[in-house]
């Protein structure tokens, strides 16, 4: 069973749809169908059946799934073990991150890392928190950078995690609303723009309100990104609670105003999450070793001090 066929099989099993699986594995739909047929012919069993909900695994498909996952994991470990025998740190890294983190924190730091490790090829993928963890578990990315949501990743024994920065949360309002103090009762009457329930950003908002004894926020709108929140707040739709790094430039330009939050000052932990493996690839080990607190400048152990990369705070 070729790993390529197993990877395609798992993509179809996960998406229950040939079209979506084709996008995931970067193949034409016809190629996905051909690979599934080839795997079924090799095993002498049908792996999928059609239902109203899409493609469902047959008993044979259910039996194959855990072995396919283990075989692909072993293949990754084998490649990592071979890479570890080389004297130079080479290889590929697939890094996943939230868009806000990628632009405000990772861009300059990764450029610095690549300058020190030019033989490591880096691919950066942007996705939401849930999709990042799914891709991490499926082996599509090697490491994910996202904001921590208490209990969201700690229960999954497949993953290791490290806090690499603490990002302050800020209460933003339409321009002209700058105030040093705000009454809790008044704030409870304001409308808020937030992401959808289940998103890590929404969890930040709900937790901040609960800790201030305000219950839940009155919503003006639910949107899909921090940029959309900032845009709606700037247009006067309501207030928002977001990581400062996401709106630092808007605050500097006066497009949104910062209002002092009356509850405890909160921050969001920015975490790096990776899969536990028998052997970590040298490229990933280099990244893990370089990712110090607050994204300190990356440099070889024998290098002289150089200027650090500047990031928004």
C-alpha positions as CSV (number, residue, x, y, z in Angstrom):
1,X,0.0,0.0,0.0
2,X,1.7,3.2,-1.2
3,X,1.6,6.0,1.3
4,X,0.2,8.3,-1.4
5,X,-2.9,6.1,-1.7
6,X,-3.3,5.9,2.1
7,X,-3.1,9.7,2.4
8,X,-5.8,10.1,-0.3
9,X,-8.0,7.4,1.4
10,X,-7.8,9.3,4.8
11,X,-8.6,12.6,3.1
12,X,-11.8,11.1,1.6
13,X,-12.6,9.4,4.9
14,X,-12.3,12.8,6.7
15,X,-14.2,15.0,4.2
16,X,-16.7,12.4,3.0
17,X,-16.4,14.0,-0.4
18,X,-14.1,13.5,-3.4
19,X,-14.1,17.1,-4.4
20,X,-13.0,18.4,-1.0
21,X,-10.5,15.6,-0.6
22,X,-9.0,16.5,-4.0
23,X,-8.4,20.1,-2.8
24,X,-6.9,18.8,0.4
25,X,-4.3,16.5,-1.3
26,X,-3.8,18.8,-4.3
27,X,-5.1,16.3,-6.9
28,X,-7.7,16.3,-9.6
29,X,-11.0,14.7,-8.6
30,X,-10.4,12.0,-11.2
31,X,-7.0,11.2,-9.7
32,X,-8.6,10.8,-6.2
33,X,-11.2,8.4,-7.6
34,X,-8.5,6.5,-9.5
35,X,-6.4,6.2,-6.3
36,X,-9.3,4.9,-4.2
37,X,-10.2,2.4,-6.9
38,X,-6.5,1.3,-7.0
39,X,-6.5,0.8,-3.2
40,X,-9.7,-1.1,-3.3
41,X,-8.4,-3.4,-6.1
42,X,-5.2,-4.0,-4.1
43,X,-7.2,-4.9,-0.9
44,X,-10.0,-6.7,-2.7
45,X,-12.7,-4.8,-0.7
46,X,-14.9,-1.7,-1.1
47,X,-13.8,1.1,1.2
48,X,-16.7,3.6,0.8
49,X,-20.4,3.6,0.3
50,X,-22.6,6.5,-0.6
51,X,-25.2,7.9,1.7
52,X,-27.2,11.2,2.1
53,X,-24.4,12.5,4.2
54,X,-21.8,11.8,1.6
55,X,-19.2,9.0,1.4
56,X,-19.3,6.6,4.4
57,X,-16.6,4.1,5.3
58,X,-17.6,0.5,4.9
59,X,-16.6,-2.0,7.6
60,X,-13.4,-2.7,5.5
61,X,-12.7,1.1,5.4
62,X,-13.2,1.4,9.1
63,X,-10.8,-1.5,9.7
64,X,-8.2,0.1,7.4
65,X,-8.4,3.6,8.8
66,X,-6.3,3.2,12.1
67,X,-3.7,1.2,10.2
68,X,-3.4,3.8,7.5
69,X,-2.9,6.5,10.1
70,X,-0.2,4.4,11.8
71,X,1.6,3.5,8.6
72,X,1.8,7.2,7.6
73,X,3.0,8.1,11.0
74,X,5.7,5.4,10.8
75,X,6.7,6.7,7.3
76,X,7.2,10.2,8.9
77,X,9.3,8.7,11.7
78,X,11.4,6.8,9.2
79,X,12.1,10.0,7.2
80,X,12.9,11.9,10.4
81,X,15.3,9.1,11.5
82,X,17.1,9.3,8.1
83,X,17.3,13.1,8.3
84,X,18.8,12.9,11.7
85,X,21.8,11.0,10.4
86,X,22.8,13.9,8.2
87,X,25.4,16.3,9.6
88,X,23.6,19.5,8.4
89,X,20.2,20.7,9.5
90,X,18.1,20.3,6.3
91,X,14.6,19.4,5.5
92,X,11.1,20.9,5.1
93,X,8.8,22.6,7.7
94,X,5.1,23.1,7.2
95,X,4.0,25.7,9.7
96,X,0.4,26.6,10.4
97,X,-0.8,29.8,12.0
98,X,-3.7,32.1,12.6
99,X,-3.6,35.0,10.1
100,X,-3.1,37.6,12.8
101,X,-0.2,35.7,14.3
102,X,1.4,35.0,10.9
103,X,1.5,38.6,9.9
104,X,2.2,40.3,13.2
105,X,4.5,37.8,14.9
106,X,5.8,35.1,12.5
107,X,6.8,36.9,9.3
108,X,9.9,38.7,10.6
109,X,10.9,35.9,13.0
110,X,10.6,33.2,10.3
111,X,12.7,35.3,7.9
112,X,15.3,35.5,10.7
113,X,15.1,31.7,11.2
114,X,15.6,31.0,7.5
115,X,18.6,33.3,7.4
116,X,20.2,31.1,10.0
117,X,19.0,27.8,8.5
118,X,18.9,28.4,4.7
119,X,18.7,24.7,4.0
120,X,15.3,24.3,5.6
121,X,12.4,24.9,3.2
122,X,9.5,26.6,5.0
123,X,5.8,26.5,4.0
124,X,3.4,28.7,6.0
125,X,-0.3,27.8,5.9
126,X,-3.0,30.1,7.3
127,X,-6.1,28.6,8.9
128,X,-8.4,28.8,11.9
129,X,-7.6,27.2,15.3
130,X,-9.7,24.1,14.8
131,X,-8.4,23.5,11.3
132,X,-4.8,24.0,12.4
133,X,-5.2,21.2,15.1
134,X,-6.8,19.0,12.5
135,X,-4.0,19.5,10.1
136,X,-1.5,18.9,12.8
137,X,-3.1,15.6,13.8
138,X,-3.2,14.5,10.2
139,X,0.5,15.3,9.6
140,X,-0.2,18.1,7.1
141,X,1.7,20.6,9.2
142,X,4.6,20.1,11.6
143,X,3.8,22.9,14.1
144,X,0.9,25.3,14.7
145,X,1.0,28.8,16.2
146,X,-2.3,29.9,17.7
147,X,-3.9,31.4,20.8
148,X,-4.5,29.0,23.6
149,X,-8.0,28.2,24.8
150,X,-8.0,26.6,28.2
151,X,-8.3,22.8,27.8
152,X,-8.6,22.9,24.0
153,X,-5.3,21.1,23.3
154,X,-4.1,19.8,26.7
155,X,-6.4,16.8,26.6
156,X,-5.0,15.5,23.3
157,X,-2.0,13.3,24.2
158,X,-0.8,13.4,20.6
159,X,0.3,17.0,21.0
160,X,3.0,18.9,23.0
161,X,2.7,22.6,23.5
162,X,4.7,25.6,24.7
163,X,3.7,29.1,25.5
164,X,5.9,31.4,23.5
165,X,4.3,34.8,24.2
166,X,1.5,36.5,26.2
167,X,-0.5,38.9,24.1
168,X,-2.6,41.6,25.9
169,X,-6.2,41.9,25.0
170,X,-7.7,45.3,24.4
171,X,-11.2,46.7,24.3
172,X,-11.7,48.6,21.1
173,X,-14.4,51.1,20.3
174,X,-15.4,53.4,17.4
175,X,-13.2,56.5,17.0
176,X,-13.9,59.2,19.6
177,X,-14.8,56.7,22.4
178,X,-11.4,57.0,24.1
179,X,-12.0,57.0,27.9
180,X,-9.8,56.1,30.8
181,X,-12.7,54.6,32.8
182,X,-15.9,52.9,31.8
183,X,-18.7,51.8,34.1
184,X,-19.5,48.1,34.1
185,X,-23.3,48.7,33.9
186,X,-22.7,51.0,30.9
187,X,-20.4,48.5,29.2
188,X,-23.0,45.8,29.7
189,X,-25.4,47.8,27.6
190,X,-23.0,48.2,24.7
191,X,-23.2,46.0,21.7
192,X,-20.2,43.9,20.7
193,X,-18.8,42.5,17.5
194,X,-17.3,39.1,18.0
195,X,-16.4,36.0,16.2
196,X,-18.7,32.9,16.2
197,X,-19.1,30.7,19.2
198,X,-16.4,28.0,19.2
199,X,-13.7,30.3,17.9
200,X,-10.7,30.9,20.2
201,X,-11.3,34.7,19.9
202,X,-14.9,34.4,20.9
203,X,-13.8,32.3,23.9
204,X,-11.6,35.3,25.0
205,X,-14.6,37.6,24.8
206,X,-16.9,35.3,26.8
207,X,-14.3,34.7,29.4
208,X,-13.5,38.4,29.9
209,X,-17.2,39.1,30.4
210,X,-17.7,36.2,32.8
211,X,-14.7,37.3,34.9
212,X,-16.1,40.8,35.1
213,X,-19.4,39.5,36.3
214,X,-21.3,40.7,33.1
215,X,-22.7,37.4,31.9
216,X,-22.5,37.4,28.1
217,X,-21.9,40.2,25.6
218,X,-24.8,41.8,23.7
219,X,-23.9,41.1,20.1
220,X,-24.1,43.5,17.2
221,X,-22.7,41.0,14.8
222,X,-20.8,37.7,14.6
223,X,-18.1,37.7,12.0
224,X,-15.3,35.4,10.8
225,X,-12.1,37.3,11.4
226,X,-10.4,39.9,13.6
227,X,-10.0,42.2,10.5
228,X,-13.8,42.1,10.1
229,X,-14.3,42.9,13.8
230,X,-11.9,45.9,13.6
231,X,-13.6,47.1,10.4
232,X,-17.1,47.0,12.0
233,X,-15.9,48.6,15.2
234,X,-14.2,51.4,13.2
235,X,-17.5,51.9,11.3
236,X,-19.4,52.3,14.6
237,X,-21.2,48.9,14.8
238,X,-20.1,48.3,18.4
239,X,-17.2,47.4,20.7
240,X,-14.8,44.5,20.5
241,X,-12.2,42.6,22.5
242,X,-9.2,41.5,20.5
243,X,-5.4,40.8,20.9
244,X,-3.6,44.1,20.8
245,X,-1.2,42.8,18.1
246,X,-4.2,42.4,15.7
247,X,-5.1,46.1,15.9
248,X,-1.9,47.9,16.8
249,X,-1.7,49.7,13.5
250,X,-5.4,50.7,13.6
251,X,-4.9,52.2,17.1
252,X,-1.8,54.1,16.0
253,X,-3.8,55.6,13.0
254,X,-6.8,56.4,15.2
255,X,-9.2,54.2,13.2
256,X,-10.4,52.6,16.4
257,X,-10.1,53.7,20.0
258,X,-8.9,51.9,23.0
259,X,-11.2,51.9,26.1
260,X,-9.9,50.8,29.5
261,X,-11.4,47.5,30.4
262,X,-12.9,47.6,33.9
263,X,-12.2,44.0,34.8
264,X,-8.8,42.3,35.4
265,X,-6.3,43.0,32.6
266,X,-6.1,39.9,30.5
267,X,-3.7,38.4,28.0
268,X,-4.0,35.6,25.6
269,X,-1.3,32.9,25.6
270,X,0.3,32.4,22.1
271,X,1.2,28.8,22.0
272,X,3.3,26.6,19.7
273,X,1.9,23.0,19.3
274,X,3.5,20.0,17.7
275,X,3.0,16.3,17.5
276,X,4.8,13.9,19.8
277,X,6.9,11.5,17.7
278,X,9.4,8.8,18.2
279,X,12.0,10.9,16.3
280,X,11.6,14.7,15.7
281,X,12.9,15.8,12.3
282,X,16.0,17.9,12.6
283,X,14.3,20.9,11.0
284,X,11.5,20.8,13.6
285,X,14.1,20.4,16.4
286,X,15.8,23.5,15.1
287,X,12.6,25.5,15.1
288,X,11.6,24.3,18.6
289,X,15.0,25.2,19.9
290,X,14.9,28.7,18.3
291,X,11.4,29.5,19.5
292,X,12.2,31.2,22.7
293,X,10.0,33.4,24.8
294,X,8.5,36.4,23.0
295,X,10.1,35.3,19.7
296,X,13.7,36.4,20.5
297,X,16.0,36.9,17.6
298,X,17.2,33.6,16.0
299,X,21.0,33.1,15.7
300,X,23.5,30.2,15.8
301,X,25.1,29.3,19.1
302,X,28.5,30.6,17.9
303,X,27.2,33.8,16.3
304,X,28.0,37.3,17.6
305,X,25.0,39.3,18.8
306,X,23.0,40.9,16.0
307,X,20.0,43.2,15.9
308,X,16.8,41.6,16.8
309,X,13.8,41.5,14.4
310,X,11.3,44.2,15.4
311,X,7.7,43.1,16.0
312,X,4.5,45.0,16.9
313,X,3.8,44.8,20.6
